[in-house]
């Protein structure tokens, strides 16, 4: 059984629409697919920005600096050593 999605009339300027039609034709996708993907990408970006903004609020630079400048620590585990840069990987 198909679920019908609500429609939303979208006004696209003629110059933008012709570019969109060309890109979709080259890509083999529909304008609807292209626009849906663009909206999904933008939503993901906005949501990620919100997540990182919230994490920034919880950050403590003094605590980070203290951690990075701490004494001691443990030596690298086997395989984690930094190898000399001799041009070979």
N, C-alpha and C positions, 0 to 999 in steps of 0.2 A: 504494500500500500504506500503510495507516494504522499508525502506531506507537502502541502503547498506553502511556499514562503510568501510573506507579504511583499508586495512590490513597492518600489519607491521611485517616483519620477525624478530623473536627474537631468538637469540642464547642463550641457557641456558646450562651451563656445565652439563655433564651427572650426576654427583653426586647430584647436586641441583635439576635436573629434576626428579630423582628417588624419592627424598624426597618430592618434590612438588606433584608428582603423588600419593604418599601414603597419604598425607594430604588431597588432593582433593577427593580421594576415600573414606576416612573416613568421610569427611564432606558431601559427596554427591554432590559436585559442580565440574564444569569443570575447567581445567587449565586456560582457557580464563577468566572465572568469577573471579577466585582467583587473577590472575594477574591484571585484571581491578580494582578490589577492592583495591589491594595493591597500585596501581598507584593513585587511587582516595584518599586514606588515606594519602599518601605522599604529594600530591598536597595540600590537606586541611591543613596539618601541615606546609608546607612552606608558604602558604598564611596567616595562623594565626600568624606565626613568623613575617612576614612582617607587619601585622596590629599592633602587640604589639611593634615592633621596632619603628614604626611611633608614636605610643602613648607615648613611652618612651621619644622620642625627644621633645614632647610637655610638658612633666612633669616638675614640678617646686618643688623641694624638700623643698626649703625654705618656699614656700607658704603652702605646706602640713604640715610642722612642725608647722607653725603659726596656722593653722586651728586646728590641733590636740591638741595644748597647749593653746587654747583660754579659757578665763574665761567664767563662766556662762553656758549658754545653757538651755535647758528646761528639766524638769524631764522626766523619761520614761513614755510613754503612757501606759494605762492599758493593761496588757498582755505582755509588753516588759521588765518587770523587770527581773533582774538577781536573780534567786532563789538560796538559799543556797544549797550547794552540800551535800545532805543527802543520795545519792545513789539511789534515786527514780526519775523517769522521769515524 
